[in-house]
Amino acid sequence: MKNKTAFLIDMVKLSHNAELSEPYIRYLCGIKNEQQYRHQEILDISVLIGQLSVADSKLSDFIYGYIVPQLNKEFDLIKITESTCLNIELKGSDVAREKIQRQLIQNRHYLKLLNKPNLLLFTYISSTGELIRLDDSNNLIECAFDELSRVLNLMNDKAEQVDLDSVFTPNNILVSPLNATERFLRGDYLLTENQENIKKDVLSYVCGITTDRFVGLTGGPGTGKTLLIYDIACELAKRQKILMVHSGILCEGHNELDQRLNNIKIISAKELRLHEIRDVDIVIVDEAHRLYTESLEKVERWVKRAKTTCLFSYDAGQMLSAAERYRNTAQRIDQLCLSHIFKLTNKIRTNKELALFITCLRDLSKYRDDYSFPNVQIIYEPQKNKAMRKVEELKQSGYTFISYTPSKVNHEIDYQSDRYNTHTVIGQEFDGVCMLIGDYFFYTPEGKLVARTHPNPDYLFEQLLYQGLTRVRSKIALIVMSESILKRILPLMKNN
């Protein structure tokens, strides 16, 4: 659906009546009820219009208050034509120049996806009457209103109707160091404000450590832990030697980064030896909640002996086996780091629709009649060989198939083995994810998705499914092999 555009003059006609202005602006600009309405911005637009020397027609076709769904990032005003994209941010009070600069640089990063020859970015501060623009070198320049008037007067080509949601898809705006390695290496990514704040805090703490040598970074799936720790590692590696320890199976992305990043060595946890820690300044352990107890004890002992610093990245909710739950490594890390734990809170990988679908799939009671999941498809195929043929078709359509980690003893689910399984994809992400749901799953009378024992009794089918599905960015395909499961799932799809 194309974004609704509005005429700035129409937007300010009720600026004197805040109570009536809100529903009118929501209607006029397509602002959803859950999105905050700021009447001060309407007042700011009214004052801004009075400063411009342009024909009324130049004030048409503005998108107001667009929010990038995955990032909760908002653009105040955008106007798009065939050759130009104009962005104006509104500030009611004076704010730090660094904050204005950071916001406009972020806006440039995202809006360049529109591929317009001219990308013009301004900030208007109503309390001081200042107009500021970002130049091509990312410097802030104070300018006269005549400059913005000139920009609007030169936008002679017809306004372009754009579906911004289709431009700002997760695969376009989100970068995984392990799956989009080239983009990461050339710095073609931005951290969210939450990530930036935590990065600043972590760097400040790590660089100032004199006694406590352990610090934690935690957050749920999709909050951007992997991107953040690799970004932090690259920053620290400008002055220090870094050892990255991955508590899982190394993938191609790990190997590529290991070869190309300066002062950063990447190994798996099982390769860790004392001399590895002695040779570096900082140890960063990714997926640290998966460490065996003896491995965690070695890290603690060796870090203290070598007088280095250790940053743990972990998620207590991502347990794939009963043994991991029993070890409760995350709690041990909490105790080790004391109060020096930084938490990511905002999910940025999984879009809201898919995150909600995963929640409803695991607990049917969470579903509401107005939910719809257009980026989810359910396919019923009870026969194993035909289900795997369907998997191959989906792989050709851009899906990544993730199988359940097999057992080394019982080969019951080996028929679905493929390139990726729920252990090899740890820390990775994919545009589309395809998984099977067989008769090893069932729903309780209360609507909770549970499973019988995995062929390897230590693995937890429910957690493996969750691990696989939360690798997704854009679309999910579920191949359902059980009639009873299909019967329970289908009501989730009634609005598709």
C-alpha positions in Angstrom: 0.0 0.0 0.0 1.4 3.4 -1.0 1.9 5.9 1.8 -0.8 8.6 2.2 0.4 12.1 1.2 -1.0 15.4 2.5 -1.1 19.1 1.7 0.8 21.0 4.4 -1.7 23.9 4.2 -4.6 21.4 4.9 -2.6 20.0 7.9 -2.5 23.3 9.7 -6.0 24.5 9.2 -7.0 23.3 12.6 -3.8 24.1 14.4 -5.8 26.4 16.7 -8.0 23.5 17.8 -5.8 20.6 19.2 -8.7 18.4 20.1 -10.2 18.4 16.6 -6.8 18.6 14.8 -5.7 15.2 16.1 -8.5 13.1 14.5 -8.3 15.2 11.3 -4.5 14.7 11.0 -4.9 11.0 11.6 -7.4 10.8 8.8 -5.6 13.1 6.5 -2.1 11.6 6.9 -3.0 8.0 7.7 -1.6 8.1 11.2 -2.5 5.0 13.2 -4.2 5.2 16.6 -1.2 3.6 18.3 1.1 6.2 16.9 1.6 9.3 19.1 0.1 12.5 17.9 2.2 15.7 18.6 0.2 18.9 18.2 3.4 20.9 18.6 4.6 19.6 15.3 1.5 20.9 13.6 2.2 24.3 15.1 5.8 24.0 13.9 4.7 23.3 10.4 2.3 26.3 10.5 5.2 28.6 11.5 7.6 27.0 8.9 5.1 27.6 6.1 4.9 31.2 7.0 8.7 31.5 6.5 8.7 30.1 3.0 8.3 31.9 -0.3 6.7 29.3 -2.5 3.4 28.8 -4.3 0.9 26.8 -2.4 1.2 23.9 -4.9 4.8 23.3 -3.7 3.5 22.3 -0.3 1.6 19.3 -1.5 2.4 15.6 -1.5 4.2 15.4 1.9 4.3 12.1 3.9 4.0 13.0 7.6 5.1 10.8 10.5 6.2 7.7 8.6 7.6 5.0 10.9 10.0 2.3 9.8 8.2 -0.8 11.4 11.3 -2.8 12.3 13.2 0.1 13.9 10.4 2.3 15.2 12.3 5.1 13.5 10.1 8.1 12.5 10.5 10.6 9.7 8.6 13.9 10.3 8.2 15.1 6.7 9.2 13.5 3.4 8.4 14.6 -0.1 9.5 12.3 -3.0 9.6 13.1 -6.7 11.2 11.3 -9.6 14.6 13.0 -9.0 14.5 14.3 -5.5 13.8 13.2 -1.9 13.3 16.1 0.6 13.3 15.3 4.4 12.4 17.9 7.0 12.7 17.1 10.7 10.8 19.2 13.2 12.2 20.2 16.6 10.1 22.3 19.0 13.0 23.1 21.3 16.7 23.6 20.8 18.6 20.3 20.9 22.2 19.3 20.9 23.8 19.7 17.4 25.3 16.2 17.7 21.9 14.7 18.1 20.5 16.6 15.0 23.5 15.6 13.0 23.2 11.9 14.0 19.5 11.9 13.1 20.1 13.4 9.7 23.0 11.0 8.9 20.7 8.1 9.9 18.0 9.5 7.7 20.4 9.8 4.8 21.4 6.1 5.3 17.8 4.9 5.0 16.5 7.4 2.4 19.3 6.6 0.0 17.5 3.3 -0.6 15.0 5.4 -2.7 17.9 5.9 -5.2 17.1 9.5 -5.9 19.8 11.7 -7.5 19.0 14.5 -5.0 18.7 13.8 -1.3 18.1 16.9 0.8 17.9 16.8 4.6 16.8 19.7 6.8 15.9 20.3 10.5 13.7 23.1 11.6 13.9 24.3 15.2 10.8 26.3 15.9 11.8 27.7 19.3 14.9 29.4 17.9 13.7 29.9 14.3 16.7 28.1 12.9 16.9 26.0 9.7 19.8 23.5 9.4 20.7 21.2 6.6 23.1 18.3 6.3 25.7 18.8 3.5 27.3 16.1 1.4 30.1 15.6 3.9 27.6 15.1 6.7 28.3 18.5 8.2 25.6 20.7 9.6 25.1 24.0 7.9 22.8 26.8 9.1 20.9 28.2 6.2 18.2 30.8 5.4 14.6 29.8 4.6 15.2 31.0 1.1 17.4 27.9 0.6 14.5 25.6 1.5 12.1 27.7 -0.6 14.5 27.3 -3.6 14.6 23.5 -3.1 10.8 23.3 -3.1 10.5 25.6 -6.2 13.0 23.4 -8.1 11.0 20.2 -7.4 9.1 20.6 -10.6 8.7 16.9 -11.5 5.6 15.1 -10.4 5.4 13.7 -6.9 6.0 10.0 -6.7 3.7 7.7 -4.8 6.0 5.2 -2.9 5.2 2.3 -0.6 8.0 3.0 1.9 7.3 -0.3 3.7 8.4 -2.2 0.6 11.6 -0.1 0.4 12.5 -0.4 4.1 12.3 -4.2 4.2 14.4 -6.0 6.8 16.8 -7.4 4.2 17.5 -3.8 2.9 18.0 -2.1 6.3 19.4 -4.7 8.6 22.9 -6.1 8.4 24.2 -9.4 9.8 28.0 -9.6 10.1 27.6 -13.4 9.5 25.2 -13.3 6.5 25.9 -9.9 4.9 29.6 -9.9 5.6 30.6 -7.6 2.7 28.1 -4.9 3.8 29.3 -5.2 7.4 33.0 -4.9 6.4 32.4 -1.8 4.3 30.4 -0.2 7.2 27.1 -0.2 5.3 25.0 -0.3 8.4 23.7 1.9 11.3 23.1 1.0 14.9 19.8 1.9 16.5 19.7 4.5 19.3 19.4 1.7 21.9 22.5 0.0 20.4 24.5 3.2 20.2 23.8 4.0 23.8 24.8 0.5 25.0 27.9 0.6 22.7 29.0 3.9 24.4 28.4 2.5 27.8 30.2 -0.8 27.1 33.2 1.0 25.6 33.4 3.4 28.4 33.3 0.6 31.0 35.6 -1.8 29.2 38.3 0.8 28.6 38.2 2.0 32.2 38.2 -1.4 33.9 40.9 -1.8 36.7 39.4 -4.5 38.9 36.2 -6.2 37.8 37.1 -7.9 34.5 33.7 -9.2 33.3 30.9 -7.3 31.6 27.6 -8.7 30.1 25.5 -7.8 27.0 22.2 -9.4 27.0 18.9 -9.3 24.9 16.3 -11.5 23.3 16.4 -12.8 19.7 16.4 -10.1 17.1 17.6 -7.3 19.3 20.9 -7.0 17.4 23.4 -8.6 19.8 25.6 -10.1 17.1 25.9 -6.9 15.1 26.6 -4.8 18.2 29.4 -7.1 19.6 31.1 -7.2 16.2 30.8 -3.4 15.9 32.3 -3.0 19.4 35.0 -5.5 18.5 36.0 -3.4 15.4 36.1 -0.3 17.5 38.2 -1.8 20.2 40.5 -3.4 17.6 41.7 0.0 16.5 43.9 0.0 19.6 43.8 -3.5 21.1 43.9 -7.2 20.2 40.5 -9.0 20.4 39.6 -12.6 20.7 36.1 -13.5 19.6 34.9 -16.8 21.0 31.7 -18.3 19.4 29.9 -20.9 21.6 28.6 -22.9 18.7 29.6 -24.0 15.2 31.5 -21.5 13.1 29.9 -20.6 9.8 31.3 -19.1 6.5 30.7 -15.6 7.9 32.9 -16.3 10.9 35.7 -17.6 8.7 35.5 -14.6 6.4 35.6 -12.1 9.2 38.5 -13.9 10.9 40.5 -13.6 7.7 39.7 -9.9 7.0 39.4 -8.1 10.3 42.6 -6.6 11.7 43.5 -7.4 15.4 40.5 -9.8 15.7 40.8 -13.5 15.9 37.6 -15.7 15.8 37.5 -19.2 17.2 34.9 -21.7 18.5 34.6 -22.3 22.3 36.0 -25.8 22.0 39.3 -24.3 20.5 39.8 -22.0 23.5 43.2 -22.4 25.2 44.9 -20.3 27.9 47.5 -19.0 25.4 44.7 -17.6 23.2 43.6 -15.4 26.1 47.2 -14.4 27.1 47.8 -13.1 23.7 44.9 -10.6 23.6 43.6 -7.6 25.5 39.9 -8.3 25.4 37.9 -11.6 25.0 34.4 -11.4 23.6 32.2 -14.5 24.0 29.2 -14.7 21.7 26.2 -17.0 22.5 27.9 -17.3 26.0 24.7 -18.9 27.5 25.7 -22.1 25.6 29.1 -22.5 27.4 29.6 -25.7 29.3 30.3 -25.2 33.0 33.9 -26.2 32.7 34.4 -23.8 29.7 32.9 -20.9 31.6 35.1 -21.7 34.6 38.2 -21.8 32.3 37.3 -18.4 30.9 36.9 -16.9 34.3 40.1 -18.4 35.6 42.2 -17.6 32.5 40.9 -14.0 32.1 41.8 -13.3 35.7 45.2 -14.9 35.3 46.0 -13.1 32.1 44.5 -9.8 33.5 42.5 -9.3 30.4 38.8 -8.2 30.1 35.9 -10.4 29.0 32.6 -9.3 27.4 29.8 -11.9 27.4 27.0 -11.7 24.9 24.1 -14.0 25.9 20.3 -14.6 26.1 18.9 -16.7 28.9 15.8 -17.5 26.9 17.6 -19.3 24.1 18.1 -22.7 25.6 18.1 -25.6 23.1 18.6 -28.5 25.4 17.7 -29.8 28.9 21.4 -29.8 29.8 21.6 -26.1 28.9 18.7 -25.4 31.2 20.3 -27.4 34.0 23.6 -25.7 33.6 21.9 -22.3 33.7 25.1 -20.7 32.4 23.3 -17.3 32.0 22.7 -17.0 35.7 26.3 -17.8 36.4 27.3 -15.1 34.0 25.0 -12.7 35.7 26.8 -13.4 39.0 30.2 -13.1 37.4 29.4 -9.7 35.8 27.7 -8.3 39.0 25.9 -5.1 38.0 27.9 -4.6 34.9 25.3 -5.9 32.5 23.8 -4.0 29.6 20.5 -5.0 28.0 19.2 -4.6 24.5 15.5 -4.2 24.5 14.2 -3.3 21.0 13.7 -6.1 18.4 15.1 -5.0 15.1 15.5 -8.1 13.0 12.1 -9.8 13.2 9.3 -7.5 11.9 6.3 -7.1 14.2 4.0 -9.2 12.0 6.3 -12.3 12.2 7.2 -11.8 15.8 3.5 -11.8 16.6 2.9 -14.9 14.5 5.6 -16.8 16.3 4.1 -15.7 19.6 0.6 -16.9 18.5 1.9 -20.1 17.1 3.5 -21.0 20.4 0.4 -19.9 22.4 -2.9 -19.8 20.5 -4.6 -17.8 23.3 -2.5 -14.8 22.2 -4.3 -14.6 18.8 -6.9 -11.8 18.2 -9.5 -11.7 15.5 -7.9 -8.6 13.8 -4.5 -10.2 13.4 -3.3 -11.0 9.9 0.0 -12.6 8.7 0.4 -11.9 5.0 4.1 -12.9 5.1 3.4 -16.4 6.5 2.3 -19.4 4.4 1.1 -22.7 5.7 1.5 -25.8 3.5 0.0 -29.2 4.5 2.0 -32.2 3.3 1.9 -35.3 5.4 4.3 -37.4 3.4 8.0 -37.1 4.2 9.4 -37.3 0.6 6.8 -34.9 -0.7 7.4 -32.5 2.2 11.1 -32.4 1.3 10.3 -31.8 -2.4 8.2 -28.8 -1.2 11.2 -27.7 0.8 13.3 -27.7 -2.4 10.7 -25.6 -4.2 10.7 -23.1 -1.3 14.5 -22.8 -1.3 14.2 -21.9 -5.0 11.8 -19.1 -4.0 14.3 -17.5 -1.6 13.6 -19.4 1.7 16.3 -20.9 3.8 15.2 -24.3 5.2 16.2 -25.0 8.8 16.0 -28.5 10.0 15.9 -29.7 13.6 19.3 -30.7 14.9 19.5 -34.5 14.5 20.5 -37.1 17.0 23.7 -39.1 16.6 22.0 -42.3 17.8 18.3 -42.2 16.7 17.9 -41.3 13.0 14.2 -40.7 13.0 14.3 -37.1 11.7 17.4 -37.5 9.5 15.2 -37.5 6.4 15.0 -33.7 6.7 18.7 -33.0 7.2 20.0 -30.2 5.0 22.7 -27.5 4.9 21.3 -25.7 8.0 20.0 -27.0 11.2 18.9 -25.3 14.4 22.4 -25.4 15.9 24.4 -24.3 12.8 22.2 -21.2 12.4 23.0 -19.8 15.9 23.7 -16.1 15.5 22.7 -15.9 11.8 19.6 -14.5 10.1 17.8 -15.1 6.8 15.2 -13.2 4.7 12.9 -16.2 4.5 12.8 -19.2 6.8 11.1 -22.5 6.1 10.6 -25.2 8.8 8.7 -28.5 9.2 6.1 -29.1 12.0 5.4 -32.9 12.3 3.4 -35.1 14.6 6.1 -34.7 17.2 4.3 -31.5 18.1 0.9 -31.1 19.7 -1.2 -28.4 21.4 -2.4 -28.6 25.0 -6.1 -28.0 25.7 -5.0 -24.4 26.7 -3.4 -23.9 23.3 0.2 -24.1 24.2 2.5 -25.7 21.6 4.5 -28.5 23.1 6.4 -31.5 21.8 7.3 -35.1 22.7 10.9 -36.1 23.4 13.4 -35.4 20.7 15.4 -38.4 19.3 18.2 -36.9 21.3 16.5 -36.7 24.8 18.7 -33.7 25.7 17.3 -31.5 22.9 14.0 -29.6 23.2 11.9 -29.6 20.1 9.9 -26.5 21.1 13.2 -24.5 21.7 14.7 -25.8 18.4 11.6 -24.5 16.5 11.8 -21.2 18.3 15.5 -20.9 17.5 14.9 -21.6 13.8 11.9 -19.3 13.4 13.5 -16.3 15.1 16.3 -16.3 12.5 13.8 -14.7 10.1 13.6 -11.2 8.7 10.9 -11.1 6.1 8.8 -14.3 5.5 8.0 -17.7 7.0 6.8 -20.9 5.4 5.7 -23.7 7.6 5.2 -27.2 6.2 2.7 -28.9 8.5 2.8 -32.7 8.4 0.1 -33.3 11.1 -3.7 -32.9 10.6 -4.2 -32.1 14.3 -1.6 -29.4 14.2 -3.0 -28.0 11.0 -6.5 -27.8 12.5 -5.2 -25.7 15.4 -3.0 -23.4 13.2 -5.4 -22.6 10.4 -7.5 -20.2 12.5 -4.4 -18.0 12.8 -4.5 -17.5 9.0 -8.2 -16.6 8.5 -7.4 -13.0 7.7 -4.8 -13.7 5.1 
